[in-house]
Amino acid sequence: MDDRDIQTRVDIELLVNKFYQQAKYDDQIGHFFTEVIPLDWDHHIPLICDFWETVLLNRIAYQGNPMIKHLELHKKSPLLEKHFDRWLTLWEKAVSAQFVGPKATEAINRAQQIGALMKFKVSQL
Ligand code: HEM
C-alpha cells in the first residue's frame, strides 16, 4: 500500500486505469464492458475520471446521469447483487493498492453508497 492520498487528476487517472485493468478482464463483470457494451476506452476512461474528479475533488467535470445508464445496462443484461459486490471489491482493491487517507476512504464510501442506490433502483424495475 502507498502512503499518499488521492489529490490530483493524475491520481484519479492512476486509480481508474488500475480499476479497469482488472475489471475488463474479470470473469464475473468483464463482459459488461467488453460484450454487453463494447466500450471505447479512449472515451470511457476520461469520462469516468471526470466523474470521480467531480465526486472527490469538487471540480465539476462530469454532467451525466449514471443511474439512467445503469438502468439501461440492466435491461440489456441484468445487474445482480454479485456483480455489484464484485465491482465494489475491485474498486476497493484499486483504491487501497495505491492510496490511503480521507479521499481514499471517501472514494470507497461513495462507491458503496452509489452502488447501493443503483442496486435498489434496478431492483425496482
Ligand atoms: C455491477 C456493477 C457495475 C457495472 C457492471 C458497471 C458497468 C458499466 C458500463 C458497462 C458502463 C457503460 C455504459 C454505457 O456507456 O452505456 C458504465 C458506465 C458508468 N459507470 Fe458503471 N458499472 C457498475 C457500477 C458502477 C458504480 C457503483 C459506479 C459509481 C460509483 C459506476 C459509475 C459509472 C459511470 C459514472 C459511468 C458513465 C455513465 C455515463 O456514460 O455518463 N458504475 N458502467
Residues whose N, C-alpha, C, O or C-beta is under 5 A from the ligand:
A	BS01	HEM	I29 F32 F33 I37 F51 G64 N65 P66 K69 L79 H83 F84 W87 R110 A111 I114 G115
